[in-house]
Amino acid sequence: MKVIKRDGRVVDYDREKIAASIQKANEEVQIEQRANRDNIKLIMKSVEELDKNRILVEDIQDIVEQKLIEQDKCELAKRYVDYRYEKNLELNDIVNINM
């Protein structure tokens, strides 16, 4: 599967990027709100079961958010959204600098 990044680049899907982003959000919440390895595997499986040739990175992130909420990890989902927002701001800063 190919992932279309915010800047238009197309890269290979890397399931470990999902795990890494959830882990970063995990560090920001109480232990009971953290996603464990099985939670994360289920989220990755949800993305992979779409069986798409190409997918937008934003669509992957939407799925991650939705699945975290379904797993009753609402605080973690909020932190994940914050992390996602920060990454988007960083990209916008880079684009503005290059203009």
N, C-alpha and C positions, 0 to 999 in steps of 0.2 A: 504494500500500500504506500502511496505517496502522500505527503503532507504538504499543503500549500501554506507557507508561512505568511505572516502579516505583511512582510515586505515584498511578497510575490514569489520568493524563491520556492522551489519544489525540492523537497528532501525525502529521503526514505523514512518511513515510520519507525520510530524507536520507542518501544514500550517502556524502556527504562526512564525516559524523560517524564512519563506520567508518574512513575514511582517517585522520582526525584522531586517533582513539584509537590506531590502530596506529602512527602517526607519533610520538605521545608515548611509547609503549613502545619504539619504535625508538631513541629518544634514550638509553635506559637500557642498551643492549646493544652488544657489539662489532660492528663493521662486517659481519663475515661472518654474523652472526645476524639482521641487519636484513632486513625485507621491502622489496623494491623495488616500483616502480610496478606492474609486471606481477603480482607476488604479490598486491598489494592489490586490483588489478582482478579477479583470479580469485576472491578472497574475496567481493567485492561481488557478482560475478556469481552465486556460489553462493547468496547470500541472495535475490537477485532472481529466480532461476530457480525458487524455491519457489512463486512466483506466488500468494501468499496475499493475501487482502484485509486481514487484520489479523495482527500478529505481536507477541509479547512482546519487549521489549528484551532480556530475559535469554536468549531463544531466539536472537536475533541474536548476542549475545555468545558463546553456546555454539558457534555455527557458526564464528565468527571463531577461537576457541581451537582447535577441531578442525582447521580448515584450516591454521592456523599449524603445528600439530604434524605434519600430513600433509606440509607443505612443509619439514619438518625444521628448523623454527625454534622449537625447544623452549624455549630461554632467552627468546626473545621472547614466546612464549606465556605463560611464567611471569610476565614483567613485565606483560603484558596483564592477566593474572588479578589481579596486585597492584593495578593501576590500577583495575580493575573493583571490587575489594574496597574500595578507598579511596573511590570514588564512592558505593558503597552505604553506607559509614559516614557520609559527609557527609549523605546523605539521611536516615539514621536520626537524626542529630544535629538536623537541621532539624525533623523530625517531633516529636522529644522536646521541643524548645524551644517548639513551637506547642501542645503539649498542656497 
